[in-house]
Amino acid sequence: MKKGTWTLLFLCCFSIARAGYKETATALIQRVLPAAAGHFSVEIIPAENGNDVFEIASAGNKIVLRGNTPVSVASALNWYLKYYCHCQLSWNGDNLRLPASLPVVAEKVRIVTPYEHRVYLNYCTYSYSMAWWDWARWQREIDWMAMHGVNMPLAITGQEAVWQNTLRHFKMNDKEIRSFLVGPAFFAWQWMTNIESWAGPLPQSWIDHSIVLGKQILAREREMGMTPILQGFTGYVPIALKQQFPAADITVKPFWLEYFPPGTGQLDPLDPLFAKMGKAFLEEQAKLFGTNHYYAGDPFHEGEPPKTTAGYLEEVGKALYTVTRSVDTAAIIVMQSWSIREKIARAIPTEKLLVLDLNGSRRKSSHAFWGSNWVTGIIQNYGGKTEMGGSVEMVMEQLSAANHDTAWKNIRGIGMFPEAIEHNPVIFEAASEMAWHQTTPVTADWIKSYSHARYGSSDVHTQAAWDVLMATVYKAKHIDIARESPVVARPALKVSGASPNGGLNTEKNYRFVELWAAPKAMLAADAGLRKLSTYRYDLVDMLRQCLADLAIPMQQAVSRAYLAGDKDSFRIASTQFLSLIDDMDDLLGTDPHFLLGKWINDARRCGHTAAEKALYEQNARWLVTVWGPYDKDAMLFDYSSRQWSGLLKQFYKKRWVDYFNFLQAELGKTSGRYIETDAIFNRYKRPANEGNDFYKRLSKWEYAWCNQSDVFPEIPTGDAYTISMRLYEKWWPVAQQIYEQH
């Protein structure tokens, strides 16, 4: 083909793409700013040396947004809203109060990203946050992704249908397949090959709907110019397949974390059935959802290989790549750094492997992933915990293109990989914006702009509140956070933390008393802000964190009184602690982002029958509390430990009431009073399900709670400002007194 013909073909393709891109970008603007969309115009321009680019300019009475893809155009819109209109679209409230006249862009803005890939989502996000989302919520999230520069999201909605279609080819009927599939709150860990048959069986109606929703998600992401990452095949199979293919080399792996029966099946990648099954899986996925040539594949994730013979891991890597390439010759394998194995990774051609360094910690130990392309990222949150924290400055430094050294030569992008979202919006605003910075912003200047956009105002009080936050909760030594409160911990005299990988907040992070200045400043802000959802959320969240921290010395006071045998002090301290929980519940009930009822009702709406609704509600309750059916050796209970209205008063408080009643009865004994020993704790220093007779009763109650169907509000009650003011005035004097004593 002649050069001129190639040029003409390119121009035709670009023209076709440009027409579709312009329509997609315009539709996004209409969704985000329906009343003002007519004031914007969209133009599609070429990339700059292969890198995404956006421009912002004024032309007549319109704002012109230019970009090479809808993601770039959406990023231009977001930049204009933040830095010209002082507006913000976020998970936790919106400030989209545009100026009466849109600000003029005096000099054209042109920004080129230094990063090819801007990756988003962790498998866990799909369960801890997205389990019950409908298309409307997904559409908003995809708009958020585009406006925040994301161009490579993980896309695993509908995997249950892929598995059903695949296993039908391998002697399994639909009843067996649905029994293999887990309940909808736990898909993340099935797709990561950790569990099977947990919290199910899965209804057929769910599988059918997942196809529709998965296609909607992928169609929109592709329209935006994104490159979704789909699932690969690594040999994870149902244990039941061993009965159908007794000659196949299928290992039944040990229980994940030692207590998730029945384990999982691992088909040896060197067995002939691996190539047949892998090919079928990838073909069925392509039939349903197409492909963009990137396939997530993490062999033996959080587990051990079935064999330890020399050369085995290298052969696994070759087999993984070969089976994927047999279906898609352009295939690229995407691996998480979390449990990556060098020998497997090195067996895949370097140009055909993309490594996601989830929390940016594995680059040095892996010599920048042995020459393969890679992405550095942040996790920040585990399980959807609600505490504030993480270092804004460290986020920007870690993701800054300006901080790359010679060892970063194969870096291709940045990523956000939280286990859950819809919390700490400032962290993810900072992280996503680094996609468009060539240098590292000055943190103090950036946070002023953030606050201005968040509230549409440079109010001195809101800025003062953020100054306090930046000197306390967001002045951290780590990006990831574990700052738990005893309120959400299983009761004990000595509380080390709530979740298995967490721990109580300590004043090594910041002085608790100093944080109270943040809600105080917010309460003094201009009254015109009180109807703004971003203001209300932040006010509630700041005071929530103060109260959650205050619970730490208060719980310790209860323990001291019991150990001293002081009945009066025990009664006073325990009553005060329970009152704090009640007030936290009331506070959180004023904002839609802190409602247990929303989580449960979203789950129930996914069901078509009474049985389905009950199953989904049980899944929803399990995930945020005990993490599944009862087991005496359970370890993941309270992993989420969420401070939510409804959950605080009806679950966490009831545990503490039961415990205080138990201790009160013990205080009445003249001899043989209860003494807490280390024997009650599991290896994560939390009371085990069967730590003693009390915890046997308590844990059975916890699991029984998950089978209930009492109704919780999904609409906020009470005024956030009024209740915050009342609780600040009530608890600030208490905090002063307690912290002075410490």
C-alpha positions, 0 to 999 in steps of 0.5 A, spaced: 500 500 500 502 506 498 504 512 503 498 516 500 493 511 501 495 509 508 495 517 510 488 517 507 486 511 511 488 514 517 485 520 516 478 517 515 479 513 521 481 519 525 475 522 522 470 517 524 473 516 531 472 524 532 465 524 530 463 518 535 468 521 540 465 528 540 458 526 541 460 522 547 464 527 550 458 532 549 453 527 552 457 527 558 457 535 559 450 534 558 449 529 564 454 533 568 451 540 567 445 539 564 443 547 565 449 549 562 451 544 557 450 549 551 455 554 553 461 549 552 463 546 545 467 540 544 473 539 539 477 532 538 484 534 536 490 529 535 494 526 541 501 529 542 506 524 540 502 518 542 500 522 549 493 524 551 492 531 551 487 537 552 486 544 551 481 549 554 480 556 550 474 561 550 471 562 543 466 568 543 461 566 548 463 559 549 468 555 553 471 550 548 474 543 550 479 540 546 482 533 547 484 527 543 479 522 546 472 523 550 477 522 557 481 528 555 475 532 553 472 530 560 479 532 564 479 539 560 472 540 563 474 538 570 480 542 570 475 548 568 470 547 573 476 546 578 480 552 577 476 557 573 469 556 576 471 553 583 466 547 582 467 540 584 464 533 582 466 528 587 463 521 590 461 525 597 457 531 594 457 535 589 459 543 588 456 544 581 454 552 583 457 555 576 458 562 576 452 566 573 457 568 567 462 562 565 469 565 567 473 567 560 479 563 559 484 569 557 490 564 555 489 557 552 490 552 556 494 546 553 496 540 558 499 533 555 499 527 560 506 524 562 502 517 562 500 512 557 496 508 562 491 511 568 489 505 571 483 504 576 480 499 580 481 493 585 478 487 584 475 488 592 472 495 590 467 491 586 465 488 592 466 493 598 463 498 594 460 496 587 456 490 589 449 493 588 450 498 583 445 499 577 446 502 571 445 509 573 450 509 579 455 506 574 454 511 569 456 516 574 462 513 576 464 512 568 463 520 568 467 521 574 473 516 571 473 520 565 473 527 568 479 524 573 483 522 567 482 514 568 483 511 561 484 503 563 479 501 568 478 494 571 472 491 568 469 484 571 462 485 571 459 479 568 464 474 569 459 469 572 456 469 566 463 467 562 464 462 567 457 459 566 458 459 559 464 456 559 463 450 564 457 448 560 462 446 555 465 441 561 460 437 563 457 441 569 450 443 569 447 450 571 445 447 578 452 445 579 455 452 576 451 456 580 453 452 586 460 453 584 459 461 584 459 465 590 454 470 593 454 477 589 457 481 595 463 476 594 465 476 587 472 479 588 475 474 591 472 468 587 475 472 581 482 473 585 481 465 585 481 465 593 474 462 594 468 458 591 461 456 593 461 462 599 455 465 600 451 462 594 448 459 590 447 464 585 440 465 582 440 465 575 437 472 574 443 475 577 447 472 572 442 474 566 442 481 569 450 481 569 450 480 562 446 486 560 450 491 565 457 488 563 455 490 556 453 497 558 459 498 562 464 496 557 460 500 551 460 506 555 468 505 557 470 504 550 466 510 547 470 514 552 476 512 549 478 507 555 481 501 554 478 496 559 482 490 563 478 484 562 479 477 566 484 472 564 485 465 565 490 462 570 487 455 571 482 456 577 477 451 576 471 448 580 473 443 585 467 439 582 471 439 575 475 434 578 470 429 578 468 430 571 475 429 569 479 425 574 485 424 569 486 432 569 491 434 574 487 438 579 489 440 586 484 442 591 488 448 594 488 449 602 482 454 605 484 461 603 486 464 610 485 457 613 478 458 614 474 458 607 471 451 605 471 448 601 478 451 598 479 452 591 481 447 585 487 449 581 488 446 574 495 445 573 497 450 567 501 444 564 496 439 564 492 439 557 486 441 559 488 447 561 489 450 554 482 447 552 479 450 558 483 457 558 481 457 550 474 456 551 473 461 557 477 467 553 472 465 547 466 465 551 468 472 554 470 475 547 463 473 545 459 476 551 464 482 552 469 483 546 476 485 548 481 490 548 487 485 549 489 486 556 487 480 561 488 480 568 492 474 570 495 473 577 497 465 578 496 462 585 494 469 588 495 469 596 496 462 595 502 457 593 503 453 587 501 446 587 508 444 585 515 446 587 519 442 582 525 446 578 523 450 572 515 449 574 514 457 575 517 458 568 512 453 565 506 456 568 508 463 565 509 460 558 502 456 559 499 463 561 501 467 555 500 461 550 493 460 552 491 467 552 495 468 545 491 462 542 485 466 542 488 473 542 494 474 538 495 482 541 494 479 548 497 483 554 497 480 561 496 484 566 499 482 573 498 485 580 505 486 584 501 483 590 503 476 589 507 476 583 512 471 582 519 473 578 519 466 574 512 467 572 513 474 570 520 473 566 517 467 562 512 472 559 515 477 553 517 484 557 513 487 552 507 483 553 506 484 560 504 490 564 505 490 572 500 494 577 504 496 583 498 497 587 501 501 593 508 503 589 512 498 594 515 493 590 519 497 584 525 496 588 525 489 590 523 487 583 528 491 579 522 495 576 519 488 574 525 485 571 524 490 564 517 489 563 512 495 563 509 497 569 504 502 573 505 505 580 499 506 584 496 507 591 491 503 595 489 507 601 483 504 604 482 497 606 475 494 606 471 501 606 473 503 613 470 510 614 476 513 618 480 520 615 487 519 613 493 518 608 498 523 606 496 528 600 503 530 600 506 523 599 500 521 594 502 527 589 510 525 590 509 518 589 505 519 583 509 525 580 512 524 573 518 529 576 520 524 581 522 518 576 529 516 576 533 512 571 530 505 574 523 508 572 524 507 565 519 502 563 513 506 567 507 507 563 502 510 568 499 511 575 493 507 578 488 508 584 487 501 587 483 502 593 479 496 596 473 501 597 471 508 594 466 514 596 471 516 602 477 521 603 475 524 596 481 529 597 486 523 597 483 521 590 482 528 587 490 529 588 492 522 586 488 523 579 490 530 578 497 527 577 495 524 571 496 531 568 502 534 572 509 534 569 511 537 576 509 536 583 504 541 586 506 545 592 501 541 597 499 548 601 497 551 594 494 545 592 489 544 598 487 551 598 485 550 590 481 544 593 478 547 598 475 553 594 473 548 589 469 543 594 465 549 597 465 554 591 468 559 596 474 561 599 471 562 606 476 563 611 473 558 616 473 552 611 480 554 609 482 554 616 479 547 617 483 544 611 489 547 615 487 543 621 486 537 617 493 538 613 496 538 620 493 532 623 489 527 619 492 528 612 499 529 615 501 522 615 507 517 614 503 513 610 498 513 604 494 507 606 491 508 613 489 504 619 486 508 624 480 504 627 476 506 633 474 501 639 466 503 637 467 498 631 471 493 635 469 486 638 468 488 645 474 487 650 478 490 656 484 491 651 482 493 644 488 493 639 484 494 633 477 492 630 480 489 623 485 483 622 490 488 619 488 494 622 489 497 629 487 503 634 488 510 632 494 513 636 496 520 638 503 518 634 499 520 628 496 526 630 494 529 637 487 528 637 485 534 641 488 538 635 483 535 630 477 538 634 479 545 631 476 543 624 469 542 625 469 548 630 472 552 624 466 549 619 461 550 624 463 558 623 463 558 616 458 562 612 451 560 613 450 560 605 454 553 605 450 549 609 445 547 603 451 544 600 452 537 600 460 537 600 460 542 606 455 537 609 459 531 608 465 534 610 462 537 617 459 530 619 466 526 617 470 531 621 466 531 627 465 523 626 473 522 626 473 527 633 468 522 636 471 516 633 478 518 636 475 520 643 472 513 644 479 510 645 480 514 651 473 513 653 473 505 652 480 505 656 477 508 662 471 503 662 477 498 662 480 501 668 474 502 672 473 494 671 480 492 673 480 496 679 473 493 681 470 500 681 462 499 680 460 507 680 466 509 675 464 503 671 457 505 670 459 512 669 464 510 664 460 505 660 454 509 660 458 515 657 461 510 652 454 508 649 452 515 649 457 517 644 455 511 640 448 513 640 450 520 638 455 518 632 449 514 629 445 520 629 450 524 626 451 520 621 444 519 619 444 526 617 448 524 610 446 519 605 454 517 605 453 514 612 447 510 611 447 502 612 440 502 610 442 505 603 447 499 602 442 494 604 436 497 600 440 497 594 442 490 595 434 488 596 433 492 590 437 487 586 432 481 587 426 479 583 423 474 589 423 474 596 428 469 596 433 473 592 432 479 596 433 475 603 439 472 600 442 479 597 441 482 604 444 477 608 450 478 603 450 485 604 450 484 612 455 479 612 460 483 608 460 489 612 460 485 619 462 478 619 464 476 612 460 470 611 457 464 614 459 462 621 466 458 622 469 458 629 476 459 626 473 466 622 478 471 621 475 476 617 470 479 621 470 486 622 474 487 616 470 493 614 468 496 621 464 501 617 462 507 622 455 507 619 448 510 621 444 504 623 450 499 624 453 503 630 446 503 634 444 496 632 450 492 631 456 495 634 452 498 640 449 492 642 455 488 642 458 493 647 451 493 651 452 485 652 459 486 654 458 491 659 452 487 662 457 481 662 462 485 666 457 488 670 455 482 673 462 480 674 463 486 678 458 483 683 461 477 684 465 477 691 470 472 688 472 469 681 471 475 677 472 475 670 480 476 668 481 477 661 487 473 658 491 472 651 487 465 650 481 469 648 485 472 642 486 470 635 492 471 631 490 478 630 489 480 637 482 480 637 477 476 641 476 469 637 469 467 635 470 461 641 475 465 645 470 463 651 463 462 653 461 470 652 464 470 645 461 464 643 454 467 645 456 474 642 459 471 635 452 467 634 448 473 635 453 477 630 451 471 625 444 471 627 443 479 626 445 478 619 439 473 618 434 479 620 430 483 615 429 489 620 428 496 615 434 501 616 433 508 613 436 510 606 434 517 606 438 522 611 434 524 617 435 531 621 439 537 619 447 536 619 449 543 621 444 543 627 446 536 629 453 537 628 453 544 632 449 540 638 454 534 638 460 539 638 457 543 644 456 536 648 462 533 647 468 538 646 468 539 653 468 532 655 474 531 650 478 537 653 477 534 660 479 527 657 485 530 653 488 534 659 488 528 663 492 524 658 
